């Protein structure tokens, strides 16, 4: 499906019936990486799985985006589809977007789930994070579609390096430079809905230390740690993640 937001085509899928859930993928990813959550949650909810602007089958933005721009995008998407009081679930940059949307009070929310979320200014250089996100993304897409995409993994391993950053569309490179230099900690105390953080204790892109900072800043929040999982903890430990999600949203079904 497509919706036009600010003259840009935005791709999304809807599955299931019930109260609304919106899934927001991470940096360089697409809605495909959230499909395992979509399929499960669609048994009890109406799930909107979104290709965020600039990614997947959605159009690229005309100019580099800030974190506020991503928050505004989420607001525009919710308003365009007339979604009321959704549960928001975001991985990595999708989580950053949710923090911005909720912290700026852009709309009503039921609950929030942040999975290995960005939102705290990282300590390392841009090129490092681009490489980390790229490699982890490819590795975890291969997990979802192992037979079709194993050659992609091998190719990534052989060519992995700074060229991945240089070959990305300029608007995304500049966007990443902007958002990695922004910090959302100052608006986290404004989040006023139940918030669950699901985190891999082996996450090196957005370390568990970030989740602990968020827990102190976001009222009515808590962390569920997936031991042995990395930045894509929801894929590394899918069954455990689904059990935790179930417990958090069981009263909303």
Phi and psi in degrees as a GROMACS rama.xvg file:
@    title "Ramachandran Plot"
@    xaxis  label "Phi"
@    yaxis  label "Psi"
@TYPE xy
-134.25  147.394  UNK-2
-133.338  144.805  UNK-3
-95.2654  120.71  UNK-4
-125.3  117.04  UNK-5
51.3052  46.2445  UNK-6
67.0968  17.6068  UNK-7
-117.546  137.163  UNK-8
-79.0069  124.573  UNK-9
-115.953  122.964  UNK-10
-89.7294  139.949  UNK-11
-156.413  165.431  UNK-12
-125.642  149.489  UNK-13
-123.388  133.613  UNK-14
-145.889  138.559  UNK-15
91.5769  175.392  UNK-16
-133.329  151.889  UNK-17
128.019  -158.028  UNK-18
-66.4678  149.676  UNK-19
-79.6147  139.556  UNK-20
-127.155  134.306  UNK-21
-114.432  127.902  UNK-22
-104.863  130.928  UNK-23
-127.239  117.188  UNK-24
-77.3977  174.858  UNK-25
-91.469  -176.136  UNK-26
-60.8831  136.54  UNK-27
66.8601  0.0417635  UNK-28
-94.2761  -164.149  UNK-29
-152.896  178.1  UNK-30
-60.7095  -21.838  UNK-31
-58.8092  -34.8261  UNK-32
-72.0801  -13.7795  UNK-33
-101.407  3.44251  UNK-34
-58.0245  -39.5922  UNK-35
-58.9085  -37.1282  UNK-36
-72.3806  -40.4603  UNK-37
-57.3016  -50.0611  UNK-38
-61.2805  -40.4594  UNK-39
-72.0428  -48.6025  UNK-40
-68.7483  -26.585  UNK-41
-66.0158  -11.8999  UNK-42
-69.0627  -24.2191  UNK-43
-129.196  -11.8368  UNK-44
-134.473  163.583  UNK-45
-90.1088  109.399  UNK-46
-102.562  127.115  UNK-47
-105.742  114.8  UNK-48
-109.42  119.584  UNK-49
-113.769  135.106  UNK-50
-83.6832  105.384  UNK-51
-61.0193  146.898  UNK-52
-48.6803  130.62  UNK-53
96.39  -8.01509  UNK-54
-133.661  161.984  UNK-55
58.7422  -131.843  UNK-56
-95.8415  6.85901  UNK-57
-83.8473  156.022  UNK-58
-67.453  152.772  UNK-59
-72.1553  149.403  UNK-60
-70.8693  158.426  UNK-61
-74.3922  -27.3129  UNK-62
-142.17  161.101  UNK-63
-56.5149  145.743  UNK-64
-109.804  146.285  UNK-65
-96.1341  174.236  UNK-66
-62.6091  -38.0458  UNK-67
-60.5837  -37.1403  UNK-68
-63.2106  -39.7179  UNK-69
-67.3082  -39.375  UNK-70
-61.6793  -41.1216  UNK-71
-65.5888  -37.3929  UNK-72
-60.1164  -44.9326  UNK-73
-62.0049  -42.0991  UNK-74
-60.5791  -44.663  UNK-75
-63.8258  -39.7227  UNK-76
-63.7036  -47.1757  UNK-77
-61.4159  -42.7155  UNK-78
-68.9898  -39.5205  UNK-79
-63.0459  -37.3736  UNK-80
-96.1795  1.86693  UNK-81
54.7481  47.6532  UNK-82
-86.3175  128.951  UNK-83
-108.999  126.654  UNK-84
51.9688  56.0153  UNK-85
-78.6405  159.843  UNK-86
-85.3295  127.239  UNK-87
-106.433  126.314  UNK-88
-125.49  119.195  UNK-89
-134.41  139.889  UNK-90
-105.247  133.068  UNK-91
55.2245  -113.454  UNK-92
-66.0776  -26.8167  UNK-93
-62.7104  -36.5424  UNK-94
-67.5076  -40.1297  UNK-95
-57.6051  -42.1404  UNK-96
-62.3269  -42.0573  UNK-97
-64.9872  -43.6808  UNK-98
-57.5744  -42.574  UNK-99
-65.856  -45.2757  UNK-100
-61.6427  -46.7269  UNK-101
-74.5683  -40.1121  UNK-102
-68.0797  -25.8646  UNK-103
-96.0319  3.79689  UNK-104
54.2061  51.8845  UNK-105
-83.8887  -10.3045  UNK-106
-179.752  168.691  UNK-107
-77.0314  140.473  UNK-108
-133.233  146.047  UNK-109
-82.8842  -63.1108  UNK-110
-146.384  166.217  UNK-111
-129.367  139.204  UNK-112
-125.836  120.257  UNK-113
-108.724  119.409  UNK-114
-109.784  113.729  UNK-115
44.379  51.0968  UNK-116
-76.7061  144.183  UNK-117
-81.1471  172.69  UNK-118
141.537  -17.8055  UNK-119
-109.632  131.317  UNK-120
-57.6469  123.171  UNK-121
-74.696  163.813  UNK-122
-95.0545  -14.88  UNK-123
-100.984  174.163  UNK-124
-74.8779  157.677  UNK-125
-55.0312  -46.7896  UNK-126
-59.6852  -35.6456  UNK-127
-62.2905  -47.7852  UNK-128
-68.8098  -34.8386  UNK-129
-62.4666  -44.7651  UNK-130
-65.3061  -42.5806  UNK-131
-61.77  -48.5061  UNK-132
-61.2447  -43.584  UNK-133
-62.4307  -49.7691  UNK-134
-64.5236  -46.2041  UNK-135
-65.1187  -35.9097  UNK-136
-61.761  -50.6582  UNK-137
-60.7045  -45.2897  UNK-138
-58.5908  -40.4643  UNK-139
-83.4536  -26.395  UNK-140
-64.4312  -39.4012  UNK-141
-60.138  -34.0796  UNK-142
-63.1071  -36.7209  UNK-143
-74.6557  -40.2117  UNK-144
-125.743  67.5392  UNK-145
-61.2047  -41.6531  UNK-146
-70.4508  -39.7906  UNK-147
-77.1174  -32.1802  UNK-148
-113.931  7.63403  UNK-149
-58.1368  -38.5332  UNK-150
-59.4467  -32.4403  UNK-151
-63.1171  -40.4441  UNK-152
-61.0825  -45.8565  UNK-153
-63.8186  -40.9458  UNK-154
-63.116  -41.7896  UNK-155
-64.0749  -41.6051  UNK-156
-63.8124  -34.5239  UNK-157
-78.1633  -30.0974  UNK-158
-109.749  -0.590812  UNK-159
-57.8617  133.291  UNK-160
164.816  -166.334  UNK-161
-63.2549  -20.4108  UNK-162
-61.4188  -28.1779  UNK-163
-60.4431  -40.9727  UNK-164
-67.394  -45.1194  UNK-165
-66.8544  -30.5863  UNK-166
-85.9661  -8.15464  UNK-167
-70.6607  149.737  UNK-168
-51.5515  139.063  UNK-169
-56.7872  -39.0638  UNK-170
-63.8416  -31.9781  UNK-171
-77.958  -36.1369  UNK-172
-61.4835  -45.0428  UNK-173
-68.7206  -35.8563  UNK-174
-62.8315  -45.2782  UNK-175
-62.9241  -38.2923  UNK-176
-61.8531  -37.7683  UNK-177
-69.2902  -53.1101  UNK-178
-71.3268  -29.5336  UNK-179
-73.0487  -13.7044  UNK-180
-101.424  7.65948  UNK-181
-107.447  152.041  UNK-182
-130.54  127.993  UNK-183
-97.667  7.13964  UNK-184
-60.3799  -32.6029  UNK-185
-68.2215  -22.9125  UNK-186
-101.817  -7.0952  UNK-187
-58.7924  -37.4861  UNK-188
-63.6155  -14.5691  UNK-189
-79.8156  -11.3188  UNK-190
-73.4864  121.714  UNK-191
-120.795  27.2414  UNK-192
-125.76  157.657  UNK-193
-54.3185  130.977  UNK-194
-130.369  123.37  UNK-195
-108.741  133.183  UNK-196
-110.997  124.378  UNK-197
-109.807  124.539  UNK-198
-140.853  140.768  UNK-199
-85.5396  132.616  UNK-200
-73.3053  -9.68158  UNK-201
-104.201  12.4855  UNK-202
-66.9089  121.955  UNK-203
-104.445  -13.2392  UNK-204
-81.2846  -49.2456  UNK-205
-126.879  88.9895  UNK-206
-64.0894  158.869  UNK-207
-55.2233  -27.6389  UNK-208
-56.3578  -35.9552  UNK-209
-63.6432  -42.1194  UNK-210
-62.221  -38.9145  UNK-211
-66.1763  -35.91  UNK-212
-66.0344  -42.7004  UNK-213
-62.9149  -40.3591  UNK-214
-61.1556  -35.5614  UNK-215
-71.0107  -30.0986  UNK-216
-92.0836  -30.6426  UNK-217
-95.2376  116.771  UNK-218
-61.7313  149.819  UNK-219
55.6413  46.6399  UNK-220
-126.528  160.624  UNK-221
-155.892  161.862  UNK-222
-114.642  135.325  UNK-223
-112.884  116.652  UNK-224
-95.8401  129.127  UNK-225
-100.004  108.069  UNK-226
-71.1258  134.03  UNK-227
83.5948  -0.565175  UNK-228
-96.5628  151.775  UNK-229
-102.959  -147.143  UNK-230
-66.0574  -30.1666  UNK-231
-98.7437  59.0324  UNK-232
-61.1582  -32.3745  UNK-233
-69.2955  -21.3689  UNK-234
-92.5868  -38.1037  UNK-235
-60.625  -38.4399  UNK-236
-130.593  59.7474  UNK-237
-59.2606  -48.7913  UNK-238
-61.8682  -42.2322  UNK-239
-64.3475  -40.842  UNK-240
-60.7244  -43.7198  UNK-241
-65.816  -37.2202  UNK-242
-63.5029  -41.5048  UNK-243
-66.5914  -44.4776  UNK-244
-58.6428  -45.7041  UNK-245
-54.7005  -45.636  UNK-246
-64.7449  -37.6586  UNK-247
-72.2148  -33.6192  UNK-248
-114.611  12.096  UNK-249
-60.2406  -31.0398  UNK-250
-82.3213  -1.96553  UNK-251
-100.085  -4.36385  UNK-252
